[in-house]
Amino acid sequence: MGSPGRGHGEGRDVTAQSLLKALDALGDAHQLDKITGPLQRAVRALPLGPYRAVLQGRPIGHPLHPVLVQVPIGAWTSAAVLDLVPGAGRNARLMVGMGVVSAVPAAWAGWVDWAEQPERQLRTGVVHAVSNGVAIGLYAGSWVVRGRGKPVLGRLLGFAGLTVASVAGMIGGHLAYRQAVGANKTEPIDHLVDPGWHPVGGAAEFSEGQAVRRMLGGVPLLVVRERDGEFHVLVDRCSHMAGPLSQGKVADGCVECPWHGSVFRLADGRNVGGPATAPQPTFETRLTEEGMLEVRLPGAV
């Protein structure tokens, strides 16, 4: 005989797996490419100037979108609570309106991030965005009908909006944690490289101004030799989406990722352009008496 409750546990597992498969299937929905392609080009073409970097979150070192969404979600959740309190209809409408207004910059930041993702993330992301758009529409309708003296309909639209926004949030979580959108792809480097100095090749093997790929155990490195003989060594996987920097353009003391155009300064790995919000890890370098180039992570004695 099976243990008591086993059937219920198996049922929950099946439901969880079905939900996960449905979320994963969004990234494989190739029919969405007809939508994502034109939208991506349109967002990239927007004349945002320096504000694009702000919306991407470069000044704070990580995507801005997750920060901005706290305001509309908090406002709409507060509205739902107030809708259950007698006589709080006016304050609930205020929270609904605040959520709608604050959702606009959050959506802008989300679209700018979305336009710099690979195909699977673009497909999942457009469903996330459309779901949020539906939620905003429901809440905008709720705000309007509340002002016209229809509080019951306003509450119903508000609760419907919160439900759709919650689904959109779940899809957003899938994007962030399952599909790694916005995560720093170079964060594990400190755990993958042993302390101390490591040889990566003879100095004569590296041509001036050329991007060269070398492996340090399982970690790919970008090595660039300057005209004065100085070497710059960075992690080769871009912090944005792990693009191969060694296949990118080296110019003006920087390297540009060939995938999404993130630009990193060779001297210190600082991200100075493109969608990357995290800098690129750099290595200290030295030449042995035999002319061997050795590297180590800063402070990894």
Phi, psi and chi 1 to 4 in degrees:
 res  aa     phi    psi   chi1   chi2   chi3   chi4
   1 MET       -  142.6  -65.9 -179.6   61.0      -
   2 GLY   -74.1  157.7      -      -      -      -
   3 SER   -70.4  148.1   59.7      -      -      -
   4 PRO   -58.8  136.3  -23.3   33.3      -      -
   5 GLY    85.9   -3.0      -      -      -      -
   6 ARG   -64.1  -39.2 -179.2  177.8  178.0 -177.4
   7 GLY   -61.5  -39.9      -      -      -      -
   8 HIS   -64.6  -40.5  -64.5  -69.5      -      -
   9 GLY   -64.4  -42.0      -      -      -      -
  10 GLU   -64.1  -37.0  -69.9  178.1  -10.7      -
  11 GLY   -62.7  -40.7      -      -      -      -
  12 ARG   -66.1  -38.7  -72.0 -166.8  -65.3  -90.3
  13 ASP   -63.6  -41.3  -71.2  -18.1      -      -
  14 VAL   -63.4  -42.4  169.7      -      -      -
  15 THR   -63.5  -43.6  -59.7      -      -      -
  16 ALA   -63.6  -42.3      -      -      -      -
  17 GLN   -66.7  -36.6  -72.2  -59.8  -44.5      -
  18 SER   -65.3  -41.0  -62.3      -      -      -
  19 LEU   -63.3  -44.1  176.3   59.7      -      -
  20 LEU   -64.2  -40.9 -176.1   55.5      -      -
  21 LYS   -63.6  -37.9  -73.2 -178.8  179.2  179.2
  22 ALA   -65.2  -40.8      -      -      -      -
  23 LEU   -67.8  -42.9  -70.2  170.1      -      -
  24 ASP   -63.3  -34.2  -77.0  -24.4      -      -
  25 ALA   -64.6  -24.3      -      -      -      -
  26 LEU   -59.9  -39.1  -65.3  176.0      -      -
  27 GLY   -70.1  -17.8      -      -      -      -
  28 ASP  -103.3    6.8  -62.6  -37.6      -      -
  29 ALA   -80.8   83.9      -      -      -      -
  30 HIS   -63.3  -22.7  -65.7  -87.9      -      -
  31 GLN   -63.1  -20.4   59.3  -90.3   29.8      -
  32 LEU   -73.6  -13.7  -68.4  173.5      -      -
  33 ASP   -61.2  -27.7  -67.6  -13.2      -      -
  34 LYS   -64.9  -23.9  -64.5 -179.9 -179.6  179.0
  35 ILE   -94.1  -45.8  -58.7  172.7      -      -
  36 THR   -65.9  -36.2   58.7      -      -      -
  37 GLY   -60.2  -57.8      -      -      -      -
  38 PRO   -61.6  -38.4  -23.9   34.0      -      -
  39 LEU   -64.2  -42.8  -88.1  176.7      -      -
  40 GLN   -60.8  -44.7 -176.9 -175.2   39.6      -
  41 ARG   -63.6  -38.5  -70.2 -170.2  -68.2  -88.5
  42 ALA   -66.0  -43.3      -      -      -      -
  43 VAL   -67.3  -41.1  174.4      -      -      -
  44 ARG   -65.1  -28.4  -76.0 -178.7  168.9 -179.1
  45 ALA   -83.3   -8.3      -      -      -      -
  46 LEU   -61.3  132.3  -69.5  172.2      -      -
  47 PRO   -80.4   69.5   30.4  -35.2      -      -
  48 LEU   -86.2  -16.6  -62.4  175.9      -      -
  49 GLY    57.6 -137.4      -      -      -      -
  50 PRO   -67.6  -15.9   23.8  -34.0      -      -
  51 TYR   -71.1  -19.4  -62.9  107.5      -      -
  52 ARG   -62.1  -43.3 -173.8  177.1  -64.1  -88.8
  53 ALA   -63.5  -36.5      -      -      -      -
  54 VAL   -65.9  -45.8  175.1      -      -      -
  55 LEU   -64.8  -31.6  -70.3  171.1      -      -
  56 GLN   -72.9  -21.7  -71.7  169.0  -21.0      -
  57 GLY    95.1   15.5      -      -      -      -
  58 ARG   -58.9  -39.0 -160.9 -175.6  -50.1  157.5
  59 PRO   -63.3  -25.9  -24.6   35.8      -      -
  60 ILE  -103.5   -2.0   60.9  174.2      -      -
  61 GLY    84.4    5.3      -      -      -      -
  62 HIS  -160.7  165.2   59.9   76.7      -      -
  63 PRO   -53.5  141.5  -29.1   36.7      -      -
  64 LEU   -81.4  -28.4 -178.3   62.6      -      -
  65 HIS   -52.7  -48.2  177.3   65.2      -      -
  66 PRO   -61.1  -26.9  -21.9   34.0      -      -
  67 VAL   -72.8  -45.7  178.0      -      -      -
  68 LEU   -69.0  -30.8  -63.5 -179.2      -      -
  69 VAL   -69.3  -14.5  -61.6      -      -      -
  70 GLN   -62.9  -32.0  -56.1  -55.3  -48.8      -
  71 VAL   -70.2  -55.2 -179.8      -      -      -
  72 PRO   -63.2  -39.7   18.6  -30.8      -      -
  73 ILE   -63.0  -43.2  -68.0  -60.6      -      -
  74 GLY   -64.1  -40.8      -      -      -      -
  75 ALA   -66.0  -43.6      -      -      -      -
  76 TRP   -70.3  -34.9  -69.5  -23.8      -      -
  77 THR   -65.8  -41.0  -57.7      -      -      -
  78 SER   -62.9  -38.8  -61.4      -      -      -
  79 ALA   -62.5  -39.6      -      -      -      -
  80 ALA   -63.5  -39.7      -      -      -      -
  81 VAL   -66.9  -44.7  173.3      -      -      -
  82 LEU   -64.4  -29.9  -69.4  171.2      -      -
  83 ASP   -66.4  -16.7  -84.0  -24.3      -      -
  84 LEU   -94.1   -3.3  -59.2  175.8      -      -
  85 VAL  -103.6  122.2  177.8      -      -      -
  86 PRO   -58.6  134.4  -23.8   34.7      -      -
  87 GLY    80.4    7.7      -      -      -      -
  88 ALA  -104.1   18.3      -      -      -      -
  89 GLY   -60.1  -39.3      -      -      -      -
  90 ARG   -64.2  -43.9 -177.6  176.2 -179.7 -180.0
  91 ASN   -67.9  -34.7  -69.9  -27.4      -      -
  92 ALA   -63.4  -41.6      -      -      -      -
  93 ARG   -64.0  -37.4 -175.5  172.9 -174.4 -107.3
  94 LEU   -60.8  -42.8  176.2   62.5      -      -
  95 MET   -67.1  -38.1  -70.8  -66.3  100.2      -
  96 VAL   -60.8  -47.1  167.8      -      -      -
  97 GLY   -63.9  -40.2      -      -      -      -
  98 MET   -61.4  -40.4  179.0 -176.9  -64.8      -
  99 GLY   -64.1  -42.1      -      -      -      -
 100 VAL   -63.8  -45.8  171.5      -      -      -
 101 VAL   -65.2  -44.2  171.9      -      -      -
 102 SER   -74.0  -17.0   59.9      -      -      -
 103 ALA   -70.7  -22.1      -      -      -      -
 104 VAL   -64.4  -55.6  174.6      -      -      -
 105 PRO   -63.8  -32.3   20.3  -31.5      -      -
 106 ALA   -62.9  -40.8      -      -      -      -
 107 ALA   -66.5  -41.1      -      -      -      -
 108 TRP   -58.8  -47.5  -87.0  110.3      -      -
 109 ALA   -61.6  -39.2      -      -      -      -
 110 GLY   -64.3  -42.7      -      -      -      -
 111 TRP   -64.0  -40.6  -80.8  113.8      -      -
 112 VAL   -64.1  -41.8  169.2      -      -      -
 113 ASP   -63.3  -45.0  -74.3  -15.5      -      -
 114 TRP   -58.9  -38.5  171.0   84.8      -      -
 115 ALA   -68.4   -9.6      -      -      -      -
 116 GLU  -112.3   28.1  -55.9  -60.5  -24.4      -
 117 GLN  -108.8  161.7  -56.4  -56.4  -40.1      -
 118 PRO   -70.5  176.5  -17.6   30.9      -      -
 119 GLU   -60.8  -47.1  -69.6 -179.1  -11.6      -
 120 ARG   -61.4  -42.9  -64.9 -173.9   71.0 -108.3
 121 GLN   -69.7  -32.1  -74.0   82.6  -12.9      -
 122 LEU   -62.9  -42.2  -73.7  175.1      -      -
 123 ARG   -66.0  -48.3  -64.0  166.6 -170.5  148.2
 124 THR   -63.8  -40.1  -55.3      -      -      -
 125 GLY   -65.2  -35.5      -      -      -      -
 126 VAL   -70.1  -32.6   78.0      -      -      -
 127 VAL   -67.5  -41.2  177.8      -      -      -
 128 HIS   -58.5  -45.0  168.4   67.5      -      -
 129 ALA   -67.2  -43.0      -      -      -      -
 130 VAL   -63.9  -40.7  168.9      -      -      -
 131 SER   -60.9  -42.9  -60.2      -      -      -
 132 ASN   -64.7  -36.7  -82.9  -38.3      -      -
 133 GLY   -62.7  -40.0      -      -      -      -
 134 VAL   -63.5  -42.6  171.7      -      -      -
 135 ALA   -61.4  -43.7      -      -      -      -
 136 ILE   -62.0  -41.1  -66.3  170.8      -      -
 137 GLY   -62.7  -41.6      -      -      -      -
 138 LEU   -63.9  -41.6  -72.3  168.9      -      -
 139 TYR   -71.1  -35.4  -88.4  111.3      -      -
 140 ALA   -63.0  -41.8      -      -      -      -
 141 GLY   -63.7  -38.5      -      -      -      -
 142 SER   -61.4  -42.8  174.6      -      -      -
 143 TRP   -63.6  -40.0 -174.1   84.6      -      -
 144 VAL   -66.1  -51.1  170.1      -      -      -
 145 VAL   -69.9  -29.1  -61.3      -      -      -
 146 ARG   -62.8  -40.2  -71.3  169.1 -168.3 -100.2
 147 GLY   -68.7  -18.5      -      -      -      -
 148 ARG   -96.6   14.0  -66.0  176.9  177.2  175.4
 149 GLY    79.0   30.2      -      -      -      -
 150 LYS  -121.6   70.4  -60.1  178.2 -180.0  178.8
 151 PRO   -65.4  -34.9   24.0  -34.2      -      -
 152 VAL   -65.2  -47.3  175.4      -      -      -
 153 LEU   -63.0  -37.5  178.9   57.3      -      -
 154 GLY   -62.1  -41.0      -      -      -      -
 155 ARG   -65.7  -43.2  -68.3 -170.4 -172.0   99.5
 156 LEU   -61.2  -44.4  -69.8  174.8      -      -
 157 LEU   -64.6  -37.0  -71.2  173.5      -      -
 158 GLY   -64.4  -46.1      -      -      -      -
 159 PHE   -66.2  -35.3  -74.6  121.5      -      -
 160 ALA   -64.6  -41.2      -      -      -      -
 161 GLY   -62.6  -40.2      -      -      -      -
 162 LEU   -66.0  -36.8 -174.4   59.9      -      -
 163 THR   -63.9  -46.7  -59.5      -      -      -
 164 VAL   -66.5  -39.9  175.6      -      -      -
 165 ALA   -63.3  -34.3      -      -      -      -
 166 SER   -67.4  -41.0  -62.1      -      -      -
 167 VAL   -63.3  -43.2  173.0      -      -      -
 168 ALA   -61.1  -38.5      -      -      -      -
 169 GLY   -64.8  -37.8      -      -      -      -
 170 MET   -63.9  -41.2  179.2  175.4   59.9      -
 171 ILE   -66.0  -38.1  -61.6  172.8      -      -
 172 GLY   -63.5  -39.3      -      -      -      -
 173 GLY   -63.6  -37.7      -      -      -      -
 174 HIS   -62.4  -41.4 -169.3   79.7      -      -
 175 LEU   -61.0  -45.4  -92.3  170.5      -      -
 176 ALA   -74.2  -42.9      -      -      -      -
 177 TYR  -104.0  -28.0  -60.9  108.2      -      -
 178 ARG   -90.8  -40.9 -178.1   81.4  166.3 -172.1
 179 GLN  -103.7    2.4  -64.0 -176.0  -24.9      -
 180 ALA    59.8   34.3      -      -      -      -
 181 VAL   -74.2  128.2  169.0      -      -      -
 182 GLY    88.4  -11.4      -      -      -      -
 183 ALA   -79.7  147.9      -      -      -      -
 184 ASN   -76.8  111.3  176.4    8.9      -      -
 185 LYS   -74.3   -7.3  -54.7  -54.9 -176.3  -64.2
 186 THR  -105.6    2.1   63.4      -      -      -
 187 GLU   -57.3  -36.8  177.4   60.2   26.9      -
 188 PRO   -73.2   -2.8  -15.5   30.0      -      -
 189 ILE   -56.2  -41.3  -65.8  -57.5      -      -
 190 ASP   -57.7  -27.4  -72.7  -13.9      -      -
 191 HIS   -92.0  -10.9  -50.8  -68.5      -      -
 192 LEU  -101.2  -17.7  -62.1  176.3      -      -
 193 VAL  -110.6  125.4  177.2      -      -      -
 194 ASP   -70.1  153.8  -67.8  -29.1      -      -
 195 PRO   -62.4  161.7  -20.7   32.2      -      -
 196 GLY    95.4 -178.6      -      -      -      -
 197 TRP   -89.3  143.9  -67.9   96.9      -      -
 198 HIS  -134.7  132.2  -53.3  -83.8      -      -
 199 PRO   -75.0  140.8   27.2  -34.0      -      -
 200 VAL  -125.7   -1.9  -65.6      -      -      -
 201 GLY   143.6  163.4      -      -      -      -
 202 GLY   -73.5  146.2      -      -      -      -
 203 ALA   -58.3  -33.3      -      -      -      -
 204 ALA   -68.9  -13.7      -      -      -      -
 205 GLU   -77.8  -11.7  -59.9  175.2   19.0      -
 206 PHE  -111.2  121.2  -55.6   98.9      -      -
 207 SER   -82.5  149.5  -59.5      -      -      -
 208 GLU   -62.8  132.8  -66.2  179.2   -0.3      -
 209 GLY    73.0    5.7      -      -      -      -
 210 GLN  -102.4  140.4  -61.7  -62.8  -47.3      -
 211 ALA   -82.4  123.2      -      -      -      -
 212 VAL  -123.9  136.1  178.4      -      -      -
 213 ARG   -97.3  132.4  179.4 -175.0  173.3   95.9
 214 ARG  -134.0  156.6  -75.8  -71.0 -173.7  -90.7
 215 MET  -109.5  134.7  -65.9  -60.3  -62.7      -
 216 LEU  -117.2   92.1  178.3   56.5      -      -
 217 GLY    65.3 -121.0      -      -      -      -
 218 GLY   -97.6    8.3      -      -      -      -
 219 VAL  -103.3  120.6  177.9      -      -      -
 220 PRO   -79.2  139.4   28.2  -32.4      -      -
 221 LEU  -119.0  148.3  -56.4  179.4      -      -
 222 LEU  -104.3  123.0  163.9   69.6      -      -
 223 VAL  -118.2  127.6 -177.5      -      -      -
 224 VAL  -129.2  127.4  177.8      -      -      -
 225 ARG  -101.7  126.6 -179.2  177.7 -177.0  174.9
 226 GLU   -83.6  168.3  -60.8  -75.7   11.2      -
 227 ARG   -63.3  -32.3  -69.3 -177.8  178.3  179.5
 228 ASP   -81.7    5.4   58.8    3.1      -      -
 229 GLY    91.2   -4.5      -      -      -      -
 230 GLU   -73.9  144.9 -176.9  179.8    3.0      -
 231 PHE  -112.0  140.9  -74.7   87.7      -      -
 232 HIS  -118.7  130.3  -60.5  -59.3      -      -
 233 VAL  -129.8  122.2 -179.8      -      -      -
 234 LEU  -125.2  161.2  -71.5   70.5      -      -
 235 VAL   -63.7  134.7  172.2      -      -      -
 236 ASP   -78.4  -23.4 -168.8   36.3      -      -
 237 ARG   -83.2  122.9  -66.2 -165.8 -176.7  103.3
 238 CYS   -61.9  139.2  176.9      -      -      -
 239 SER   -66.6  -17.4   63.8      -      -      -
 240 HIS   -77.1  -62.7  174.3 -122.4      -      -
 241 MET  -139.2   28.3  -75.6  -57.3  -65.0      -
 242 ALA    65.5   27.6      -      -      -      -
 243 GLY   -66.6  152.1      -      -      -      -
 244 PRO   -79.3  100.8   29.3  -32.6      -      -
 245 LEU   -62.1  -29.7  -63.3 -177.2      -      -
 246 SER   -64.8  -15.1   56.0      -      -      -
 247 GLN   -96.8    4.2  -63.0  178.9   22.2      -
 248 GLY   -94.6 -179.1      -      -      -      -
 249 LYS   -88.1  132.8  178.6 -178.8  178.0 -178.4
 250 VAL  -107.4  120.3  174.8      -      -      -
 251 ALA  -161.6  145.7      -      -      -      -
 252 ASP    53.9   38.9  -59.8  -37.2      -      -
 253 GLY    74.3   15.2      -      -      -      -
 254 CYS  -133.6  165.2  -63.7      -      -      -
 255 VAL  -127.2  138.5   59.6      -      -      -
 256 GLU  -109.4  128.7 -179.4  178.0  -12.5      -
 257 CYS   -67.0  132.8  179.0      -      -      -
 258 PRO   -74.9  -12.0   28.6  -35.4      -      -
 259 TRP   -85.1  -54.2  -75.6    6.5      -      -
 260 HIS  -129.3    7.3  -58.4   98.3      -      -
 261 GLY    82.5   13.7      -      -      -      -
 262 SER   -65.8  139.7  -65.9      -      -      -
 263 VAL  -118.1  130.6  179.6      -      -      -
 264 PHE  -124.4  140.4  -58.4   94.1      -      -
 265 ARG   -78.0  129.6 -160.0  158.2   55.7 -166.9
 266 LEU   -65.6  -33.8  -67.6  170.9      -      -
 267 ALA   -65.4  -38.9      -      -      -      -
 268 ASP  -137.2    2.4   56.3   10.1      -      -
 269 GLY    78.0    5.4      -      -      -      -
 270 ARG   -63.9  136.4 -179.5 -179.2  175.0 -175.6
 271 ASN   -82.1  118.3   50.0  -46.8      -      -
 272 VAL  -116.4    1.2  -64.6      -      -      -
 273 GLY  -167.8  162.0      -      -      -      -
 274 GLY    81.7 -173.3      -      -      -      -
 275 PRO   -80.7  -11.9   28.8  -36.3      -      -
 276 ALA   -63.1  135.0      -      -      -      -
 277 THR  -106.7  -13.9   57.0      -      -      -
 278 ALA  -108.8  143.4      -      -      -      -
 279 PRO   -70.1  168.2   27.4  -35.0      -      -
 280 GLN   -95.3  127.9 -156.7   66.0   12.7      -
 281 PRO   -59.5  137.1  -24.0   34.7      -      -
 282 THR  -115.1  162.5   59.6      -      -      -
 283 PHE  -119.5  145.7  -72.0   76.6      -      -
 284 GLU   -72.8  148.4  -63.7  176.4   -9.7      -
 285 THR  -129.3  155.9   63.9      -      -      -
 286 ARG  -157.8  155.4   72.5  178.0 -175.9 -175.8
 287 LEU  -108.9  131.9  -72.3  176.6      -      -
 288 THR   -79.3  170.4   66.4      -      -      -
 289 GLU   -61.8  -24.7  -66.4 -178.6   -4.1      -
 290 GLU   -86.0    2.0  -64.4   77.3   18.2      -
 291 GLY    81.7   22.2      -      -      -      -
 292 MET   -92.0  131.5  179.5   65.9   64.3      -
 293 LEU   -83.2  126.2  175.5   63.4      -      -
 294 GLU  -121.3  149.9  -65.7 -175.7  -23.8      -
 295 VAL  -134.3  156.9  -58.2      -      -      -
 296 ARG  -154.4  155.8   72.3  174.2 -179.8 -177.7
 297 LEU   -69.5  143.3  -74.8  172.6      -      -
 298 PRO   -56.0  128.4  -25.5   34.3      -      -
 299 GLY    80.9   -4.9      -      -      -      -
 300 ALA   -86.7   76.7      -      -      -      -
 301 VAL   -70.9      - -176.7      -      -      -
